[in-house]
Amino acid sequence: MAEPAPYRSTPVFDETSLPQALQAAHNTKAGTWGVLEIISGSLHYVIEESQETRLMTTGDRQLIEPEQLHHVTLVGPMQMQVHFYRKKPDIGSSIKEG
């Protein structure tokens, strides 16, 4: 079965265009799954509740669970994008469970 396409994706952000809102605690709404994709460079992905921090680098993807508070922290130059799904995506082994 083919993986469904996201219903929406953010623009590609870099270290100068990354919105402050993504660098502060935020979440997706109920029923919305996200996939954070690092296109180039690196950043930290932080889950608020546990303070678990993951250094993400080029090619990494992170599954974002519905309503899970999280934020990202810049490390240096990077490009990233977030894709949104109505059902939990199953998109391979480079995904880390949130």
Rosetta blueprint (number, residue, H / E / L):
1 M L
2 A L
3 E L
4 P L
5 A L
6 P L
7 Y L
8 R E
9 S E
10 T L
11 P L
12 V L
13 F E
14 D E
15 E L
16 T L
17 S L
18 L L
19 P L
20 Q H
21 A H
22 L H
23 Q H
24 A L
25 A L
26 H E
27 N L
28 T L
29 K L
30 A L
31 G L
32 T L
33 W E
34 G E
35 V E
36 L E
37 E E
38 I E
39 I E
40 S E
41 G E
42 S E
43 L E
44 H E
45 Y E
46 V E
47 I E
48 E L
49 E L
50 S L
51 Q L
52 E L
53 T E
54 R E
55 L E
56 M E
57 T E
58 T L
59 G L
60 D L
61 R E
62 Q E
63 L E
64 I E
65 E L
66 P L
67 E L
68 Q L
69 L L
70 H E
71 H E
72 V E
73 T E
74 L E
75 V E
76 G E
77 P E
78 M E
79 Q E
80 M E
81 Q E
82 V E
83 H E
84 F E
85 Y E
86 R L
87 K L
88 K L
89 P L
90 D L
91 I L
92 G L
93 S L
94 S L
95 I E
96 K E
97 E L
98 G L
